[in-house]
Structure formats: structure tokens, C-alpha cells
Amino acid sequence: MSIPPISLIYFFYGLAFFSMGLLVMVEGGRSTDARLRRALRPLVAFGLVHAANEWIEMFEGIALLIEQPISG
């Protein structure tokens, strides 16, 4: 039994959005412009929520694979 290739795509796609959200959260707070800091908050939320969504899809696909009976 191997992990389906689409699960790897979901993992790396989610990792990219998680990294973006985390980086914007860390670096966005360093800005001197208060309007920019406030405007970046939705981008942080989008990155983290989108990553969570992709990882949930990945785990659901893996769970379906694990639950399938082995016929042979």
C-alpha cells in the first residue's frame, strides 16, 4: 500500500500556503505602517485556513485508502 500521488500534491500545496501565512504573520508585524499590518491579517488567515483545507483533503484520501479491504 502506497500513498496516492495526489496526497503528496495536497501536502506540498498546503505547505506552500502554510509557509506563506506564517511568513506574512511574522514579517508583516515588522512594518511601520499600521494600515499595512491590518491589511495583511486576512492574507495570514487565508494562508492558514487554505493550508488546513488542503491537509484535511490529504488525510481524507489517505484514510479512504487505509479503510479499503485488501483483496487478493
C-alpha positions, -999 to 999 in steps of 0.1 A, spaced: 0 0 0 15 33 -10 4 69 -6 -15 82 -36 4 108 -56 -25 133 -52 -18 132 -14 17 144 -20 4 173 -41 -21 182 -14 7 181 12 31 204 -7 3 227 -18 -8 231 18 28 235 29 32 264 5 1 282 18 10 275 54 45 289 49 31 320 32 7 326 61 34 321 87 59 343 69 34 371 64 24 368 100 60 371 113 73 397 88 41 417 84 43 427 121 75 444 114 60 470 91 59 506 104 26 513 85 -4 503 107 -27 501 77 -4 476 60 -2 454 92 -40 455 94 -44 447 57 -21 416 59 -42 399 86 -68 385 61 -39 372 40 -24 354 70 -59 339 78 -64 328 42 -30 311 41 -35 292 73 -71 282 65 -63 272 29 -34 250 42 -56 233 67 -82 226 40 -56 210 17 -42 189 46 -77 177 55 -82 166 19 -49 148 21 -58 130 53 -92 120 40 -77 105 9 -52 85 30 -80 74 53 -100 61 24 -70 41 12 -64 26 47 -101 16 51 -102 -3 18 -101 -40 23 -72 -58 7 -85 -83 -18 -62 -110 -30 
